[in-house]
Amino acid sequence: EIMAAFKFIDLDHNNFVGAAEIRHILVCMGEMITDEEIDMMISMVDLDGDGQVSYKEFRALVLHPNPGVVDLLKEVNKAHDADILQEKQAMAGKRQGMDLNSFHRQKEMTQREQKKKMIAQFVIDNEVNFEYIKQAYMDFVELPKEKRPGGRIKFPEFCKVLRIEPITDYKNLHAFYDNEEMGDMDIREFLLSMMNFVDVRKDERVAFSFNMFDEAKTGFISQREVEEILRGNHMISIASVQRKAETVMKQAHKNSSGAITLKEFIIVSKKFPNILLPAVGYIPAHDGSVPVMKT
């Protein structure tokens, strides 16, 4: 029921609820509300400070026994930390003494190593190259828009786009990229991650990454879209790449609307190659020989 309510409010189907969507729902209900009041509502539960409410944040608010408390953010954070602490305590006893920040970092690095292994195996099994990735993206764009809201697809579409059989290993791989736990994943993030493990020229990779997020061909991408690109490339969370995205935007001299062009994106990739194209993968050898490390 909570997920159904969230999807009803999430008008653009990007798995986040923003100010415009909250305003629209409240106006339809006959409520008159100011922009400041909407911003305050969002800030109450916006744990990562991105100005939007994710499903996890929405669920925490709905399940809270007293959502009218003055400092709800503090309460939601407390519940969030309690969940993490419970998970941490379920791990090996020697790890129970680490602080939550250290635990977060260790957990994320562990997950990234798991992703690397799973993707490398996928690349080997399916003989993935850059042409395969480009074709997968073209097949994704051909899907009806209602089947790919916000770039996210469910498992049947995942198999269709990648032209693979719906086996358990691939279902687990799909679930590993379901960061919002809503049964879908951003195929663009997955394709970006795979490019860490195939032989592709840097300029081609940068241009392809930009164009995936500029589907409307406006010639611009926003900071949020830069964050999405960095998440896929680095194979870590949005929160962990926000500072990197800020660096990209500052160096690219973003315009008044907070967007950058492909030319600026390419220039930044040359000035700061490790920010945009981290050396986190290797090129698996399809013939069983020793894999080649990427540089």
Buried (B, 14 or more C-beta within 10 A) or exposed (E): EEEEEBBEBBBEBBBBBBBEBBBEBBEEEEEEBEEEBBBEBBEBBBBEEBEBBBBBBBBBBEEBEEBEEEEBBEBBBEEBEEEBEEEBEEEEEEEEEBEEEEBBEBBBEEBBEEBBEBBBBBBBEBEBBBEBBBBBBEBBEEBEEEBBBBBBBBBEBBBBBBEBEEEEEBEEBBEBBBBBEBEBBBBBBBBBBBBBBBEBEEEEBBBBBBEBBBEEEEEBBBBBBBBBBBBBBBBBBBBBBBEBBEBBBEBBEBEEEEBBBBEBBBBBBEEBBEBBBBEBBBBBEBEEEEBEEBE
